[in-house]
């Protein structure tokens, strides 16, 4: 359910979603996810103040990348609050921001044995400064500076603390070349240090890139690439470098029938050694019954492989084929 204002000045929005997934042959793998959030933009002269907050109640499935070999999906919650202020100086815009998030994980079982996930509970405080310069209409140059502290709140006694502090510098360019092509590239470098000295510092090239090609009014091709540093699910592992790429084709067969096909690859390089790689492919068809009801059928195939001793605590190597029929109701 989405509620939003249509006013150009001081817009706001509220969003609530509920997803219930059931597998007739594997009832223990069923899960219910829901999210709720809201945000608003307040005009202050020529500037903009942005406020937002969200609660996410989700699950990590055993088949996900960097997932533990749990018997059922692991429940977790994220509470997030964001604040940003965009100060306009002609073509130049300065936007400091602050983001605070609390991650909390529920219990799990591995081969019938209870396995607490509280060691993954953490608070993340991230601050940043985005400098945007409009070189031309629909062509911006952006410099982003980010810093984050991750504070683990339930590290077991005697275990190495995974608390970390990271700094990232990224540059971005956005441009619409013509009516057919549009691209966005954000790239830079991130370094993560561990104040407790339990883990070695780690640095990596990080990037986010999208290229969108619309050869006609019915077809859109989107290529995406992501590379960043993530927190690991395994206890005693400081994190991993994630790299993922996806190619998606969307086709509007009819005004009320949308088709999609996608393929991609993912890789997680654990900081302590070992890696996981995954290949994904899928197709879907969505029927827009009316303004409030849509029905989607999807089929996805995934192949995941784990290599190296550092990946021994993950779900390992497996293939998965999954078909879903989803009904979405909007108010």
ChimeraX attribute file (.defattr): number of C-alpha atoms within 10 A of each C-alpha:
attribute: neighborCount
match mode: 1-to-1
recipient: residues
	/A:1	13
	/A:2	13
	/A:3	12
	/A:4	13
	/A:5	12
	/A:6	10
	/A:7	8
	/A:8	7
	/A:9	10
	/A:10	15
	/A:11	15
	/A:12	19
	/A:13	15
	/A:14	17
	/A:15	14
	/A:16	16
	/A:17	15
	/A:18	14
	/A:19	14
	/A:20	11
	/A:21	15
	/A:22	14
	/A:23	13
	/A:24	9
	/A:25	7
	/A:26	8
	/A:27	11
	/A:28	12
	/A:29	15
	/A:30	14
	/A:31	19
	/A:32	13
	/A:33	16
	/A:34	15
	/A:35	17
	/A:36	17
	/A:37	18
	/A:38	18
	/A:39	18
	/A:40	17
	/A:41	17
	/A:42	15
	/A:43	15
	/A:44	12
	/A:45	8
	/A:46	10
	/A:47	15
	/A:48	17
	/A:49	17
	/A:50	18
	/A:51	17
	/A:52	18
	/A:53	18
	/A:54	18
	/A:55	18
	/A:56	18
	/A:57	17
	/A:58	19
	/A:59	18
	/A:60	18
	/A:61	21
	/A:62	19
	/A:63	21
	/A:64	15
	/A:65	22
	/A:66	30
	/A:67	19
	/A:68	25
	/A:69	19
	/A:70	21
	/A:71	17
	/A:72	19
	/A:73	24
	/A:74	20
	/A:75	19
	/A:76	19
	/A:77	19
	/A:78	18
	/A:79	18
	/A:80	19
	/A:81	18
	/A:82	17
	/A:83	16
	/A:84	20
	/A:85	21
	/A:86	21
	/A:87	18
	/A:88	15
	/A:89	11
	/A:90	9
	/A:91	11
	/A:92	15
	/A:93	17
	/A:94	17
	/A:95	18
	/A:96	17
	/A:97	19
	/A:98	17
	/A:99	17
	/A:100	17
	/A:101	19
	/A:102	19
	/A:103	18
	/A:104	19
	/A:105	21
	/A:106	16
	/A:107	13
	/A:108	20
	/A:109	17
	/A:110	12
	/A:111	11
	/A:112	9
	/A:113	10
	/A:114	12
	/A:115	13
	/A:116	12
	/A:117	20
	/A:118	17
	/A:119	20
	/A:120	22
	/A:121	19
	/A:122	21
	/A:123	20
	/A:124	18
	/A:125	18
	/A:126	19
	/A:127	18
	/A:128	19
	/A:129	19
	/A:130	18
	/A:131	19
	/A:132	21
	/A:133	17
	/A:134	15
	/A:135	13
	/A:136	10
	/A:137	8
	/A:138	11
	/A:139	15
	/A:140	18
	/A:141	18
	/A:142	18
	/A:143	18
	/A:144	19
	/A:145	16
	/A:146	18
	/A:147	18
	/A:148	19
	/A:149	19
	/A:150	19
	/A:151	18
	/A:152	19
	/A:153	17
	/A:154	13
	/A:155	19
	/A:156	11
	/A:157	7
	/A:158	6
	/A:159	11
	/A:160	16
	/A:161	23
	/A:162	27
	/A:163	22
	/A:164	21
	/A:165	19
	/A:166	19
	/A:167	18
	/A:168	20
	/A:169	18
	/A:170	20
	/A:171	18
	/A:172	19
	/A:173	18
	/A:174	18
	/A:175	18
	/A:176	16
	/A:177	11
	/A:178	8
	/A:179	10
	/A:180	13
	/A:181	14
	/A:182	17
	/A:183	18
	/A:184	17
	/A:185	19
	/A:186	20
	/A:187	20
	/A:188	18
	/A:189	15
	/A:190	20
	/A:191	17
	/A:192	21
	/A:193	19
	/A:194	19
	/A:195	14
	/A:196	11
	/A:197	13
	/A:198	15
	/A:199	20
	/A:200	13
	/A:201	16
	/A:202	17
	/A:203	17
	/A:204	15
	/A:205	16
	/A:206	21
	/A:207	19
	/A:208	19
	/A:209	18
	/A:210	18
	/A:211	17
	/A:212	17
	/A:213	17
	/A:214	16
	/A:215	12
	/A:216	10
	/A:217	9
	/A:218	13
	/A:219	15
	/A:220	17
	/A:221	18
	/A:222	17
	/A:223	18
	/A:224	18
	/A:225	19
	/A:226	17
	/A:227	20
	/A:228	19
	/A:229	23
	/A:230	15
	/A:231	18
	/A:232	21
	/A:233	19
	/A:234	20
	/A:235	17
	/A:236	16
	/A:237	18
	/A:238	25
	/A:239	23
	/A:240	23
	/A:241	21
	/A:242	22
	/A:243	19
	/A:244	18
	/A:245	18
	/A:246	18
	/A:247	17
	/A:248	18
	/A:249	17
	/A:250	19
	/A:251	17
	/A:252	16
	/A:253	12
	/A:254	11
	/A:255	9
	/A:256	12
	/A:257	16
	/A:258	17
	/A:259	18
	/A:260	18
	/A:261	18
	/A:262	18
	/A:263	18
	/A:264	18
	/A:265	18
	/A:266	19
	/A:267	22
	/A:268	25
	/A:269	22
	/A:270	24
	/A:271	20
	/A:272	17
	/A:273	13
	/A:274	16
	/A:275	23
	/A:276	23
	/A:277	20
	/A:278	20
	/A:279	18
	/A:280	17
	/A:281	18
	/A:282	18
	/A:283	18
	/A:284	18
	/A:285	20
	/A:286	19
	/A:287	17
	/A:288	17
	/A:289	11
	/A:290	10
	/A:291	9
	/A:292	11
	/A:293	13
	/A:294	17
	/A:295	15
	/A:296	17
	/A:297	15
	/A:298	16
	/A:299	15
	/A:300	17
	/A:301	15
	/A:302	19
	/A:303	16
	/A:304	21
	/A:305	17
	/A:306	23
	/A:307	15
	/A:308	13
	/A:309	11
	/A:310	18
	/A:311	23
	/A:312	14
	/A:313	15
	/A:314	22
	/A:315	21
	/A:316	19
	/A:317	14
	/A:318	12
	/A:319	13
	/A:320	11
	/A:321	11
	/A:322	11
	/A:323	14
	/A:324	14
	/A:325	13
	/A:326	15
	/A:327	14
	/A:328	14
	/A:329	14
	/A:330	12
	/A:331	8
